[in-house]
């Protein structure tokens, strides 16, 4: 891994580009970061941006399917989902964040936890101040799903064996 420049940004890492779907999509230069006003050429051509209500409904659907999750964790994730909904509806999150968030949601919905994890980590690395308040809930949800998957209980409706976390 090269020691200079930001780690794993789209356009610089072919593996991340294939996960994020950003290959050849006008990657940011080193001077253009997440806090700049400039959007890359063709950034509006990727289709409609993810809406606040869609973000909320997709995350809530994944959350509600988790019958074995502790009530306190479910409540915390629900609060974080509302924080995310608020950030999206107020326009705080830029288009590249919304695009990756859509890909992360698709990965969560399909059970592609490794892909979801890579996307979540890339969001946190590239946009830490925009993601810090809500990404904790996404990580908690992914952790729960990972636990179910590793215990062989994903989708079974049965709780994991006692003593495992």
Secondary structure as GFF3:
##gff-version 3
##sequence-region A 1 165
A	DSSP	alpha_helix	14	20	.	.	.	ID=ss1
A	DSSP	three_ten_helix	43	46	.	.	.	ID=ss2
A	DSSP	alpha_helix	52	64	.	.	.	ID=ss3
A	DSSP	alpha_helix	71	89	.	.	.	ID=ss4
A	DSSP	alpha_helix	95	110	.	.	.	ID=ss5
A	DSSP	alpha_helix	113	126	.	.	.	ID=ss6
A	DSSP	alpha_helix	128	131	.	.	.	ID=ss7
A	DSSP	alpha_helix	135	150	.	.	.	ID=ss8
###
